[in-house]
């Protein structure tokens, strides 16, 4: 089953949020609770964790990108999962 990682809302922030650093790359195995990336707004820095065990199937956002809230950042799942509908 594919798990979508999206840009969360940080506090009262409504604008774009910077994805400052990825801690994983495509193909990496990850465990539930593992930190995937760091994001920051003008006032808040936060880390995004995965909620499931799996493999990083696809990363859609580069480090340094300013990303709107709700944007798809990455997909986590089984290596056999079909991600073609996301491409």
Beta strands, then each sheet from edge to edge (+ up, - down):
strand 1: 3-6
strand 2: 17-22
strand 3: 29-30
strand 4: 35-40
strand 5: 45-49
strand 6: 54-59
strand 7: 66-67
strand 8: 72-77
sheet 1: 1+ 8- 6+ 3-
sheet 2: 5+ 4- 2+ 7-
end
